[in-house]
């Protein structure tokens, strides 16, 4: 993400934190507009028709602008080595991992879009995390697709290792956003785990007129899952080989040279 884009995003969030009598800022750039449209129409939804908002969730970091250049790390249970390719680059890494029952390692990174659909404005008053289950870290190897560059912003963070974890908002003003019908708020969430394996979800508190309600946010009907990474890390070189924990290259498909793997 460019410095200019990051700055535009930060300005947009400052506008969203204006006093409650001020309407939310509209989409800042054509890129953000495209993302909002995509999120509002294309991804699994946790809300129902009775709710004053529609909620869309994206769990693949490569499809989230804030995380698309960050490293992806997955725990693959009950596996000792990797022999197949997740594809060139990191674009299909998350999808490849899910096919192997992989779990987010060290952190889960998700994007939540909340679109108003009730008459008048709906207040998003709070977002909280619900830990459904705690257990020992999952045993397996860590598959890593390295970072392609720095990530320039984060909005909501959760430390799942805390006895009573909560959602932390990075803004200087108290949490609270309003959406009118058709308007969309997008929340970037990073939930970390270093001590245990966690199954969790989020709840969003809403106020529409004089009616209060709560929408649960999960991974298409299943809890989000986050577990610590392991020391047995296999690192993908973006094209044709894995770097094993002992520092040796494991090529995928055909014969290759060491210089090719490192290039």
C-alpha positions as CSV (number, residue, x, y, z in Angstrom):
1,X,0.0,0.0,0.0
2,X,1.4,3.5,-0.9
3,X,2.0,6.2,1.7
4,X,-0.7,8.3,0.0
5,X,-3.3,5.5,0.3
6,X,-2.5,4.8,3.9
7,X,-2.8,8.5,4.7
8,X,-6.2,8.7,3.0
9,X,-7.4,5.7,5.0
10,X,-6.3,7.4,8.3
11,X,-8.0,10.6,7.3
12,X,-11.2,8.7,6.6
13,X,-11.2,7.1,10.1
14,X,-10.7,10.5,11.7
15,X,-13.8,11.7,10.0
16,X,-15.7,8.7,11.3
17,X,-14.9,9.7,14.8
18,X,-16.5,13.1,14.5
19,X,-19.3,14.1,16.9
20,X,-22.4,12.0,16.7
21,X,-24.5,14.6,15.0
22,X,-22.2,14.5,11.9
23,X,-23.0,12.0,9.2
24,X,-20.3,9.5,8.3
25,X,-17.8,10.3,5.6
26,X,-18.4,8.8,2.2
27,X,-16.0,6.5,0.5
28,X,-12.7,8.2,0.1
29,X,-11.3,6.7,-3.1
30,X,-12.3,4.5,-6.0
31,X,-10.4,1.6,-4.5
32,X,-12.2,1.8,-1.1
33,X,-15.5,2.1,-3.0
34,X,-14.8,-1.1,-4.9
35,X,-13.9,-2.9,-1.7
36,X,-17.1,-1.8,0.0
37,X,-19.2,-3.0,-2.9
38,X,-17.4,-6.3,-2.9
39,X,-17.8,-6.9,0.8
40,X,-21.4,-5.8,0.8
41,X,-22.4,-8.3,-1.9
42,X,-20.0,-11.2,-2.1
43,X,-18.9,-12.7,1.1
44,X,-20.5,-14.9,3.8
45,X,-23.0,-13.0,6.0
46,X,-23.5,-13.4,9.7
47,X,-26.6,-11.2,10.1
48,X,-30.2,-12.0,9.3
49,X,-33.0,-10.1,7.5
50,X,-34.4,-8.9,10.9
51,X,-31.2,-7.1,11.8
52,X,-30.8,-3.4,11.1
53,X,-27.4,-4.0,9.4
54,X,-25.9,-6.5,7.0
55,X,-22.5,-8.0,8.1
56,X,-19.9,-9.4,5.7
57,X,-16.7,-11.2,6.7
58,X,-13.5,-11.8,4.9
59,X,-10.9,-14.1,6.4
60,X,-8.3,-14.4,3.6
61,X,-5.6,-11.8,4.3
62,X,-4.7,-11.6,0.6
63,X,-8.2,-10.2,0.0
64,X,-7.8,-7.5,2.7
65,X,-6.0,-4.4,1.6
66,X,-4.6,-3.8,5.1
67,X,-3.0,-7.2,5.2
68,X,-2.3,-8.1,1.5
69,X,1.5,-7.4,1.9
70,X,1.9,-9.0,5.3
71,X,3.3,-12.5,6.0
72,X,0.8,-15.4,6.2
73,X,1.5,-18.1,8.8
74,X,-0.6,-21.3,9.1
75,X,-0.4,-24.4,11.4
76,X,-1.0,-27.6,9.5
77,X,-2.0,-30.3,12.0
78,X,-0.4,-33.8,12.0
79,X,2.0,-33.0,9.1
80,X,5.8,-33.5,9.3
81,X,6.8,-32.0,5.9
82,X,5.4,-30.3,2.8
83,X,5.6,-31.6,-0.7
84,X,3.1,-29.6,-2.7
85,X,2.8,-26.0,-4.0
86,X,0.4,-23.3,-2.7
87,X,0.8,-21.6,-6.1
88,X,3.0,-18.6,-7.2
89,X,3.3,-15.8,-4.6
90,X,0.9,-15.8,-1.7
91,X,-2.4,-15.2,-3.5
92,X,-3.7,-18.8,-3.0
93,X,-1.8,-19.5,0.2
94,X,-4.8,-19.2,2.6
95,X,-7.1,-21.3,0.3
96,X,-4.4,-23.9,0.0
97,X,-4.0,-24.1,3.8
98,X,-7.8,-24.5,4.4
99,X,-7.8,-27.5,2.1
100,X,-5.3,-29.0,4.6
101,X,-7.4,-28.1,7.7
102,X,-4.8,-25.4,8.5
103,X,-5.4,-22.9,11.4
104,X,-4.2,-19.3,11.6
105,X,-0.8,-19.3,13.4
106,X,0.1,-16.5,15.9
107,X,-2.7,-14.2,14.6
108,X,-6.0,-14.2,12.8
109,X,-6.6,-11.3,10.4
110,X,-10.1,-10.6,9.3
111,X,-12.2,-7.8,7.8
112,X,-15.8,-7.0,8.8
113,X,-18.1,-4.8,6.8
114,X,-21.2,-3.5,8.5
115,X,-23.8,-2.0,6.1
116,X,-26.8,-0.1,7.4
117,X,-30.2,-1.1,6.1
118,X,-32.7,0.3,8.6
119,X,-34.6,3.6,8.2
120,X,-32.6,6.3,9.9
121,X,-29.2,5.8,11.5
122,X,-28.0,2.7,13.3
123,X,-25.4,3.1,16.0
124,X,-22.6,0.5,16.2
125,X,-22.0,0.9,20.0
126,X,-19.6,-1.9,20.7
127,X,-17.7,-4.9,19.4
128,X,-16.6,-7.6,21.8
129,X,-14.9,-10.9,21.6
130,X,-16.4,-14.2,22.9
131,X,-13.9,-17.0,23.5
132,X,-15.8,-20.2,23.1
133,X,-13.0,-22.7,23.9
134,X,-9.5,-22.6,25.2
135,X,-7.1,-25.6,24.8
136,X,-3.4,-26.4,24.3
137,X,-1.7,-25.2,21.2
138,X,-2.2,-27.3,18.1
139,X,0.6,-29.7,17.2
140,X,1.8,-29.5,13.6
141,X,4.2,-27.6,11.3
142,X,4.0,-23.9,10.5
143,X,3.7,-23.0,6.8
144,X,4.9,-19.5,6.1
145,X,4.5,-17.2,3.1
146,X,6.8,-14.3,3.9
147,X,5.9,-10.6,3.9
148,X,6.3,-8.6,0.6
149,X,6.4,-5.3,2.5
150,X,5.3,-3.4,5.6
151,X,1.7,-3.2,6.7
152,X,0.8,0.5,7.4
153,X,-2.2,0.4,9.6
154,X,-4.3,-1.6,12.1
155,X,-7.6,-0.7,13.7
156,X,-9.0,-3.3,16.1
157,X,-6.8,-5.7,18.1
158,X,-7.5,-8.7,20.4
159,X,-5.1,-10.5,22.7
160,X,-6.7,-13.9,23.1
161,X,-4.3,-14.9,25.8
162,X,-5.9,-12.5,28.3
163,X,-8.2,-14.1,30.9
164,X,-11.0,-11.8,29.7
165,X,-10.0,-10.6,26.2
166,X,-11.5,-7.5,24.8
167,X,-11.5,-5.6,21.5
168,X,-9.1,-2.7,21.6
169,X,-9.7,0.2,19.3
170,X,-6.6,2.2,18.2
171,X,-8.4,5.6,17.8
172,X,-8.0,8.4,20.4
173,X,-11.8,8.9,20.8
174,X,-14.3,6.4,22.2
175,X,-15.6,3.6,20.0
176,X,-18.9,4.4,18.3
177,X,-20.0,4.7,14.6
178,X,-23.3,5.4,12.9
179,X,-24.4,4.0,9.6
180,X,-27.4,5.1,7.6
181,X,-29.2,2.8,5.1
182,X,-26.7,1.9,2.4
183,X,-23.6,3.2,4.2
184,X,-20.8,0.8,5.1
185,X,-18.3,0.7,8.0
186,X,-15.3,-1.6,7.6
187,X,-13.4,-2.9,10.6
188,X,-9.9,-4.4,10.4
189,X,-9.3,-7.0,13.2
190,X,-6.1,-8.7,14.3
191,X,-6.5,-11.4,17.0
192,X,-3.3,-12.8,18.4
193,X,-2.5,-16.0,20.3
194,X,0.8,-17.1,21.9
195,X,-0.2,-19.4,24.8
196,X,-3.1,-21.5,23.6
197,X,-5.5,-22.6,20.9
198,X,-8.7,-20.5,20.8
199,X,-12.1,-20.8,19.1
200,X,-13.8,-17.4,19.2
201,X,-16.3,-15.1,17.6
202,X,-17.3,-11.4,17.8
203,X,-20.5,-9.7,18.8
204,X,-21.6,-6.3,17.5
205,X,-24.0,-4.3,19.6
206,X,-26.4,-2.1,17.7
207,X,-29.0,0.6,18.4
208,X,-31.6,1.4,15.7
209,X,-34.0,4.0,17.0
210,X,-35.2,2.7,20.4
211,X,-34.3,-0.9,19.6
212,X,-31.2,-2.6,20.8
213,X,-29.8,-5.8,19.2
214,X,-26.7,-7.9,18.9
215,X,-25.2,-9.6,15.8
216,X,-22.8,-12.5,16.1
217,X,-19.9,-12.5,13.7
218,X,-18.1,-15.8,12.9
219,X,-16.5,-17.7,10.0
220,X,-19.6,-18.7,8.0
221,X,-21.3,-20.4,11.0
222,X,-18.1,-21.7,12.5
223,X,-15.9,-20.1,15.2
224,X,-12.7,-18.3,14.2
225,X,-9.7,-20.4,15.2
226,X,-6.2,-19.1,16.2
227,X,-3.2,-21.0,17.6
228,X,0.4,-20.2,18.2
229,X,3.0,-21.0,15.6
230,X,5.6,-23.7,16.0
231,X,9.3,-23.9,15.7
232,X,9.0,-26.3,12.8
233,X,8.5,-23.6,10.2
234,X,8.4,-24.3,6.4
235,X,8.9,-21.1,4.4
236,X,7.6,-20.8,0.8
237,X,9.8,-19.0,-1.7
238,X,6.8,-17.7,-3.7
239,X,7.3,-20.0,-6.7
240,X,8.8,-23.5,-6.5
241,X,10.3,-24.6,-3.1
242,X,10.0,-24.8,0.6
243,X,12.8,-23.9,3.1
244,X,12.6,-26.6,5.7
245,X,13.3,-26.0,9.4
246,X,16.9,-27.4,9.0
247,X,17.6,-24.8,6.3
248,X,17.4,-27.1,3.3
249,X,15.3,-26.4,0.2
250,X,12.5,-28.8,-0.7
251,X,11.5,-28.4,-4.4
252,X,8.0,-28.9,-5.7
253,X,7.8,-30.6,-9.1
254,X,10.8,-31.4,-11.2
255,X,14.5,-30.7,-10.7
256,X,15.7,-27.3,-9.8
257,X,19.0,-25.6,-8.7
258,X,19.7,-24.0,-5.3
259,X,20.3,-20.7,-7.0
260,X,16.9,-20.8,-8.6
261,X,15.2,-21.4,-5.2
262,X,17.0,-18.4,-3.6
263,X,16.4,-16.1,-6.6
